[in-house]
Amino acid sequence: MDTRKITNLKSELASIRREAVAAHIAGDQSKAACLTGKAVGMKTTLEVAEKVISASSDVSALGELEGVERVISALSPVPKCSESA
C-alpha cells in the first residue's frame, strides 16, 4: 500500500469537507448530507488503511480493509452524490 495514495486521498477528503460545508451554507441539505457521509466513510476507511501501513501485524485492520473492498466490489457501481443530490 502506497502512503502517497493515502496523502492524496486525505487532500481529496479535505476538499469534500469544504464542498459539504459550502452545500450546507447554500441550503442544499441533500448534497451536504451526501458529501458529509462520503467524508465520514473516507475518513474511517483511511484510518483503517493507515493502521495497516503502520502496523503490518494488525490483522484485524487488514481484515476490515479487505471487507470494505469486498462490499464495494460487490455493490459496484456505487451511486455518487452528484447522482443522488
C-alpha positions as CSV (number, residue, x, y, z in Angstrom):
1,M,0.0,0.0,0.0
2,D,1.3,3.4,-1.0
3,T,1.5,6.2,1.5
4,R,1.4,8.8,-1.3
5,K,-2.1,7.5,-2.3
6,I,-3.2,8.0,1.3
7,T,-1.8,11.5,1.3
8,N,-3.7,12.2,-1.9
9,L,-6.9,10.8,-0.5
10,K,-6.6,13.0,2.6
11,S,-6.3,16.0,0.3
12,E,-9.4,14.9,-1.6
13,L,-11.2,14.4,1.8
14,A,-10.4,18.0,2.8
15,S,-11.9,19.2,-0.5
16,I,-15.0,17.1,0.0
17,R,-15.4,18.5,3.5
18,R,-15.2,22.0,2.1
19,E,-17.8,21.1,-0.6
20,A,-20.1,19.8,2.2
21,V,-19.8,23.0,4.2
22,A,-20.5,25.1,1.0
23,A,-23.6,23.0,0.2
24,H,-24.9,23.4,3.7
25,I,-24.4,27.1,3.6
26,A,-26.1,27.3,0.2
27,G,-29.1,25.4,1.7
28,D,-28.6,22.2,-0.3
29,Q,-29.2,19.9,2.6
30,S,-29.4,16.7,0.4
31,K,-26.0,17.4,-1.2
32,A,-24.5,18.4,2.2
33,A,-25.7,15.2,3.8
34,C,-24.4,13.1,1.0
35,L,-21.0,14.7,0.9
36,T,-20.8,14.6,4.7
37,G,-21.5,10.9,4.6
38,K,-18.8,10.5,1.9
39,A,-16.3,12.3,4.1
40,V,-17.1,10.1,7.1
41,G,-16.7,7.0,5.1
42,M,-13.4,8.1,3.6
43,K,-12.1,9.2,6.9
44,T,-12.9,5.9,8.6
45,T,-11.5,3.8,5.8
46,L,-8.3,5.9,5.6
47,E,-7.8,5.4,9.4
48,V,-8.0,1.7,8.8
49,A,-5.6,1.8,5.9
50,E,-3.1,3.8,8.0
51,K,-3.3,1.1,10.7
52,V,-2.5,-1.5,8.1
53,I,0.5,0.5,6.9
54,S,1.9,1.5,10.3
55,A,1.3,-1.8,12.0
56,S,1.6,-4.6,9.5
57,S,0.8,-7.1,12.3
58,D,-2.7,-5.5,12.8
59,V,-4.6,-8.4,11.1
60,S,-7.9,-7.0,12.3
61,A,-7.4,-3.8,10.4
62,L,-6.2,-5.8,7.4
63,G,-9.4,-7.9,7.5
64,E,-11.5,-4.8,7.9
65,L,-10.0,-3.2,4.9
66,E,-10.4,-6.4,2.9
67,G,-14.1,-6.5,3.9
68,V,-14.7,-2.9,2.8
69,E,-13.1,-3.7,-0.6
70,R,-15.3,-6.8,-0.9
71,V,-18.6,-4.9,-0.2
72,I,-17.7,-2.1,-2.6
73,S,-16.7,-4.6,-5.3
74,A,-20.0,-6.5,-4.8
75,L,-22.1,-3.3,-4.9
76,S,-20.5,-1.7,-7.9
77,P,-21.3,0.6,-9.4
78,V,-21.7,2.6,-6.3
79,P,-24.1,5.6,-6.7
80,K,-22.4,9.0,-6.5
81,C,-23.5,12.1,-4.5
82,S,-23.9,14.0,-7.7
83,E,-26.4,11.5,-8.9
84,S,-28.5,11.5,-5.7
85,A,-28.3,15.1,-4.7
